[in-house]
Amino acid sequence: MEQKTVAVAGGSGFIGRAIVRRMAATGGIKARVLTRNPDAVRLDSPNVEFARADIAEPASLAAALNGADAIVDAVQFEGYPVENPARGQTFERVDYGGVIALLAAAKQAGVAQFIYISGAAANEASSHPGFRAKGRAERAIRESGLSYTTFRPSLVYGPEDKVVSSLAKALKFAPIFGVPGTGRQKVQPVLVDDLAACVTLAIQGRGRNGTYEVGGPDLMTFDEMMRIIMNASGHRRPLFHIPEGLMRAIGGLAEKLPKPMLSRDAVTFVTADNACDIGPLREEFGINLTPARVGMAYLSKK
Ligand SMILES: NC(=O)c1ccc[n+]([C@@H]2O[C@H](COP(=O)([O-])OP(=O)(O)OC[C@H]3O[C@@H](n4cnc5c(N)ncnc54)[C@H](OP(=O)(O)O)[C@@H]3O)[C@@H](O)[C@H]2O)c1
């Protein structure tokens, strides 16, 4: 069987790397990592190649997609979900604009299939600019005429993640831990390998022209997730809750700094519900989703 070439924008990132590894392991797919710094990425496999591409430079995208059969978009700006407009790191430019640029380049290069890593809260009618940007990007993909599959993951975790690993590290060093908001916001953490398996199946033909919410098998509150992380890491600490209003006030001040570490939109992001209906995903992809208690075992080393 002829090997497919699949370009992965964001293939050097946390989710992108897992997708690239999974696809390369099938033997039937050559994964092309699209990155701004090909020399900085370490992903050794005979089925992986690299191309320089920046979603802000359309000419680089057209060249990087040359000869590809499919494109996966797993791009995210540094510091997400805290925007930095001075550096062009905004939901509008990277989430929405990135998809528009990749769609145009895909059409130009004759790429037939588009896979998008969106997010559980994507909604073009949302008042949150990030959820709205992903919702608008999804619509552009649906209306592009390309064959597509959109995945909407809840929180994604795995040995190379940023969020869950950082929570475990913070627990290690802090005597008590401040949970954003009430701690009752819903989350459905999904193991990155499970998401990568679904993306690979989509490349192979499952889920054509469909949008799938992707979560783990367990819906839980943020507090419940913290308890799983504490058990897995062995760093058990008393939790307290940081009122959303206080976080928003700090975010309002922080977002005026040249390199903001928090913003009001980021507070909305971390206190929003991220629940998923995983029925359609299970039905279409036949995936056996990993429970968080099992999937987070890697935290024992953090
Ligand atoms: N992580 C989660 O829990 C989660 C949950 C739901 C949805 N998602 C979505 O999944 C996607 C991937 O997330 P992630 O956590 O894997 O992100 P990540 O680890 O931060 O990786 C981001 C990737 O984006 C690339 N990138 C950034 N700016 C770029 C630009 N201007 N041009 C080209 N590439 C650029 C980076 O590549 P280079 O630096 O090598 O160029 C990097 O590979 C995002 O859309 C995110 O919103 C993530």
The ligand as an ORCA input file, in Angstrom:
! r2SCAN-3c Opt
* xyz 0 1
  N      -3.209     20.706     25.748
  C      -4.507     20.619     26.018
  O      -4.915     20.229     27.128
  C      -5.529     20.970     24.953
  C      -6.888     20.770     25.236
  C      -7.833     21.078     24.254
  C      -7.415     21.585     23.028
  N      -6.089     21.774     22.789
  C      -5.692     22.329     21.486
  O      -4.776     21.453     20.862
  C      -3.862     22.201     20.036
  C      -2.410     21.830     20.392
  O      -2.186     22.110     21.769
  P      -0.813     21.698     22.498
  O      -1.115     21.666     23.955
  O      -0.209     20.495     21.849
  O       0.102     22.976     22.171
  P       1.677     23.204     22.398
  O       2.317     22.043     23.081
  O       1.826     24.535     23.031
  O       2.249     23.250     20.916
  C       1.973     24.340     20.111
  C       2.547     24.125     18.726
  O       2.161     25.241     17.930
  C       3.239     25.564     17.076
  N       3.177     26.984     16.716
  C       3.017     28.050     17.551
  N       2.991     29.194     16.840
  C       3.148     28.834     15.530
  C       3.208     29.564     14.320
  N       3.143     30.911     14.279
  N       3.362     28.875     13.157
  C       3.459     27.533     13.168
  N       3.403     26.781     14.289
  C       3.261     27.434     15.452
  C       4.498     25.241     17.861
  O       5.495     24.868     16.914
  P       6.977     25.514     16.806
  O       7.235     26.298     18.051
  O       7.870     24.310     16.665
  O       6.934     26.312     15.557
  C       4.065     24.022     18.674
  O       4.379     22.827     17.994
  C      -4.223     23.679     20.262
  O      -5.131     24.122     19.280
  C      -4.942     23.639     21.604
  O      -5.810     24.738     21.801
  C      -5.141     21.501     23.721
*
